[in-house]
Amino acid sequence: MCQLLGMNCNTPTDIHFSFAGFRKRGGQTDIHTDGFGIVFFEKNPDPSKGNGKAGIRQFHDDKPSFCSPVADLVNSYPIKAMNVISHIRKATQGTNCLANTHPFVREVWGEEWAFAHNGQLQMDFIDQLSPVPTHYQPVGTTDSEMAFCYLLNRLKSQFSEPPSYEVLFQFLTTICRELSALGLFNCLISNGDWQLAYAGSLLFFITRKAPFGEAKLADSELSIDFSEVTSQTDKVTLITTIPLTYNEHWQQLYVDECLMFRDGDILFKDTPDNPTCLTIEEGIAIARKVGASL
């Protein structure tokens, strides 16, 4: 099963510590050896330049992240960002190549949106959904990129201009649930201002804020005392498929729950009736059953 990592915060923050553990799952502590990608949304330090919207840096490699020179660069370059989405891939549909590595990025209403997916959809799933104009088309050959393009085509056909955040959240939640009904679908989406997390099976999050303490990575011997590197007003939310640390309390999203984060806080939440959670073992078993994990 591919794995996801997201960060949303209220001040520019680097993801160095979390990524150091996450990347090891790409071939060292886990089996996700078919490339990785990461997108950073950086705050414009001078709103008078450009349009004031977040700019992005993208890094992709088709090599396993634990030994990738590109991942080495990311780990040695403390980029401070407001939102980050990263993905390590275990290929199930589409060959191992750069075009098939997540996150995928598209322009929407003059913004850059990033999307990463964990799961498995049948390649004919589009035939089971409502036909929409095809302004957005996949570059690679994955079900994930096809799902992202479908979502954006539905969005652009429904709204001629950006809706309110609340309306947008409800619309994206609806589309995510439609896609989840056709397979296994967990995703992260961001436009640099907010980040949406949808759990079709497994997703966890943690919000770090004062008083800060020590965190110890599950996939590495690294630890950090965040009280030494943060201010009292910092607020950082991390979202991931399986918790990255073993000494902190991570909250789990319910199956089919959708959250939108902004400035490190939950902006909107949509929890299904009779909410349920899967254990990590159950989530991995489901992924294996649909061919999304060995």
Secondary structure by P-SEA (a helix, b strand, c coil): cbbbbbbbbcccccaaaaaaaaaaaccccccccccccccccccccccccccccccbbbbbbcccccccaaaaaaaaccccccbbbbbbbccccccccccccccbbbbcccbbbbbbbcccccccccccccccccccccccccaaaaaaaaaaaaaaaaccccccaaaaaaaaaaaaaaaaaacbbbbccccccbbbbbbccbbbbbbbcccbbbbbbccccccccccccccccbbbbbbccccccccbbbbbbcccbbbbbccccccbbbbccbbbbbcaaaaaaaaaaacccc
